[in-house]
Amino acid sequence: MPKTKDVGTSEQHTPIKHAIMREFVAKEVRAANSLGWIKRLVWIDLTAGNAELAHGTDWSDSCSPGILASCAVESTQPVIIDLYEKNPDTYIKLVGNLDKNLPALGYRRASDNGWNEWATANVRLRAWERDGREAGISHVRRGDAVLVLNDPNSITEWAMRRTFASEINSIRGVKGIRTLSCVGFNVSGIKRTPFLRDDPEPQPDSVRARSDWYGLIRSITDTLPDRLDLMLAGFARDRSQWAYLFSSPTVWRDKGEEEAVIAEAFTAASERHDYEYAWAKRDREKFTRLVDRRILTRAELAERETPALPFEESGDENAA
Ligand SMILES: C[S@@+](CC[C@H](N)C(=O)[O-])C[C@H]1O[C@@H](n2cnc3c(N)ncnc32)[C@H](O)[C@@H]1O
């Protein structure tokens, strides 16, 4: 039996993230192929990275551009993929790795930043050297189902503008938006960030105080339609406090399909990792507790459980 361990390195997190990501995208394709009422798939990767093989030997499983490009060729509906990468050096590597790996999946270069799947002309993939927070949605139209990947290096780099889901939901006839956010709440000890901002003017997209981080999660939960719920699945013991937040249809939730996906992801790796999860709507209290555990320090959590008497010290505020 593999051993359960504390985690802390990206070698341990990344294969789990990609296993969850791959199923998140593959299930969208399987659903669209069988449903008939989704006319087109629009996929937006707000944080594409360099598209290097991050682990293993299969590019299609080991970076978000590879996952998107390989799942798209299984779709019977047209797919548009937009990859955003804000770092200029990383963008150059991204384009190089797309050139290197896309032909094996049947794509050919069509422009400076575009590749088309050749046999069916069903998939268009574009790379943008731009901030994902400014991702364009003018191409989204009636009949589209939108899928968004938001995978920054830490929560303070959250790349999905807070209005993004509601902007897409308000497009007439759109079939919905599902999002996957991969979030390290304490990468490099960022929980040392003060809980409250000291500037009096609240800034709508701020992540400068930990209290702002609640707003990032609310920007997804507040816009979930009745038919979707949001799962938080995270490592139970992890210094960086990585968690994966993804929206799924309640029918999949009720059949336990997503529980099976995360069980497979967290236990299939050579080291089995303890994990915890909750659904935002179905398990509201537990979801809130798991979010609190990631945003609040131990001292703040303890204080919340047992409010300190006025003469007591509150302890180490910075411990994760
Ligand atoms: C964790 S890596 C992404 C890995 C990639 N999603 C994968 O699974 O292969 C994060 C990348 O997102 C980029 N990034 C962070 N914030 C961004 C933003 N607001 N817009 C675009 N790119 C961003 C970083 O430069 C970095 O290359």
The ligand as an SDF file (V2000), in Angstrom:
LIG
                    3D

 27 29  0  0  0  0  0  0  0  0999 V2000
    1.1350   27.2440  -12.8420 C   0  0  0  0  0  0  0  0  0  0  0  0
    1.6360   27.9150  -14.3490 S   0  0  0  0  0  0  0  0  0  0  0  0
    0.4540   27.3270  -15.4800 C   0  0  0  0  0  0  0  0  0  0  0  0
    0.5770   25.9020  -15.8210 C   0  0  0  0  0  0  0  0  0  0  0  0
   -0.3720   25.4370  -16.8870 C   0  0  0  0  0  0  0  0  0  0  0  0
   -1.7320   25.8450  -16.6300 N   0  0  0  0  0  0  0  0  0  0  0  0
   -0.3350   23.9390  -16.9960 C   0  0  0  0  0  0  0  0  0  0  0  0
   -1.1330   23.2760  -16.3420 O   0  0  0  0  0  0  0  0  0  0  0  0
    0.4830   23.4370  -17.7660 O   0  0  0  0  0  0  0  0  0  0  0  0
    1.1110   29.5640  -14.2200 C   0  0  0  0  0  0  0  0  0  0  0  0
    1.4030   30.3860  -15.4780 C   0  0  0  0  0  0  0  0  0  0  0  0
    0.4190   31.3900  -15.5550 O   0  0  0  0  0  0  0  0  0  0  0  0
    1.0250   32.5870  -15.9290 C   0  0  0  0  0  0  0  0  0  0  0  0
    0.1550   33.6450  -15.4050 N   0  0  0  0  0  0  0  0  0  0  0  0
   -0.0360   33.9900  -14.0950 C   0  0  0  0  0  0  0  0  0  0  0  0
   -0.9520   34.9730  -14.0040 N   0  0  0  0  0  0  0  0  0  0  0  0
   -1.3520   35.2320  -15.2790 C   0  0  0  0  0  0  0  0  0  0  0  0
   -2.2790   36.1330  -15.8330 C   0  0  0  0  0  0  0  0  0  0  0  0
   -2.9700   36.9870  -15.0630 N   0  0  0  0  0  0  0  0  0  0  0  0
   -2.4540   36.1300  -17.1700 N   0  0  0  0  0  0  0  0  0  0  0  0
   -1.7570   35.2910  -17.9670 C   0  0  0  0  0  0  0  0  0  0  0  0
   -0.8380   34.4180  -17.4950 N   0  0  0  0  0  0  0  0  0  0  0  0
   -0.6590   34.3860  -16.1700 C   0  0  0  0  0  0  0  0  0  0  0  0
    2.3940   32.5640  -15.3160 C   0  0  0  0  0  0  0  0  0  0  0  0
    3.2720   33.4080  -16.0320 O   0  0  0  0  0  0  0  0  0  0  0  0
    2.7430   31.0880  -15.4580 C   0  0  0  0  0  0  0  0  0  0  0  0
    3.3940   30.8380  -16.6760 O   0  0  0  0  0  0  0  0  0  0  0  0
  1  2  1  0
  2  3  1  0
  2 10  1  0
  3  4  1  0
  4  5  1  0
  5  6  1  0
  5  7  1  0
  7  8  2  0
  7  9  1  0
 10 11  1  0
 11 12  1  0
 11 26  1  0
 12 13  1  0
 13 14  1  0
 13 24  1  0
 14 15  1  0
 14 23  1  0
 15 16  2  0
 16 17  1  0
 17 18  1  0
 17 23  2  0
 18 19  1  0
 18 20  2  0
 20 21  1  0
 21 22  2  0
 22 23  1  0
 24 25  1  0
 24 26  1  0
 26 27  1  0
M  CHG  2   2   1   9  -1
M  END
$$$$
